[in-house]
Structures are given as C-alpha cells and as structure tokens.
Amino acid sequence: MPQTNPNPWFMILVYTWMLFLVIIPTKVLSYTSPNKPTPASPKKHETGAWYWPWS
C-alpha cells in the first residue's frame, strides 16, 4: 500500500499547515472594510407595555 509510506504525504501535510498558519492569516488580517462602523447613539429606546390579546 503506497499510502503507508509517509515520505511524500508528511511534507504535503507540513506545507498545507504552513499555508494555513502563515500565509492565509496575513492576507485575512490585512483586509480593511470599506464601511467604517458608526457608533451607536446613547439614546435609550422606550419600551411600553405589551398587549396580549388572549389574556
């Protein structure tokens, strides 16, 4: 069975994890959102009593 030979598969595993741990996070973290978040207003929302038609 050629799958039991770890020689080529171990390096594929190592290169894949290096890709996931080094290259992809730097590309994701360098992304900047075009929409800047706006702060929420400090005004509180007024809540009233609920009307329950079945009670």
Sequence and secondary structure as in RCSB ss.txt:
>XXXX:A:sequence
MPQTNPNPWFMILVYTWMLFLVIIPTKVLSYTSPNKPTPASPKKHETGAWYWPWS
>XXXX:A:secstr
 GGG HHHHHHHHHHHHHIIIIIHHHHHHT   SS      S          TT 
